[in-house]
Amino acid sequence: MKRLYCGILLGCLLLSPAVMALTLEQARQQGRVGETLNGYIAAVQQDAETLALVKQINEGRAHQYQLLAQQNNMTTREVASIAGLKLVERAKSGEYVRGINGQWLKK
């Protein structure tokens, strides 16, 4: 019995966190996150895994928006707003988007 527990524990430790990590596409499909008009995703569900993903994705987007803004003589906010409009428009059926009024809508 002790060997069984050790084997399970070892198996869990060997699993890569990347294998278990939630992807943006999975989070969208599961209704855990949604696109917003400001160019960033927001959590629909407030669990730790979803919130960590939102933070990671939004940090990456902020960096990309900043680079694009510098290259195009725009503000980061302007670039993010343009991206937000496109991302909300491109959301697939069944995914969440946040409307102008701040409420979640399912496409």
C-alpha positions, 0 to 999 in steps of 0.5 A: 500500500505504501508503494502505491502511494509513493508511486502516485506521488511520484507520478504527480511530481513528474507531470509537467505543469505545462501539461496541466496548465490551462490554455487561453483557447480552453478557458474561452471554450469553457466559459472561464474568460472573455474578451473585452473592448479594452483589448484584455481578457477578463475572468468570468470565473474567479478560480485561481487557475483562471485568474493566473491565466488572465494575468499572464495573457494580459501581461503579454498583451500589454507588452505587445501593445506597447511595442506596436504603439511605439512603432506606430506613434500611438498610445498603448491604450489606442492600440489596445482599444483597436485590438479589443474591438477586433478580438470581440468581433472575432469571438466564436459562438458560445464564447463570452465578450464584455459589452459596453455596459460591462455585462458579459454576453455570450456570442 
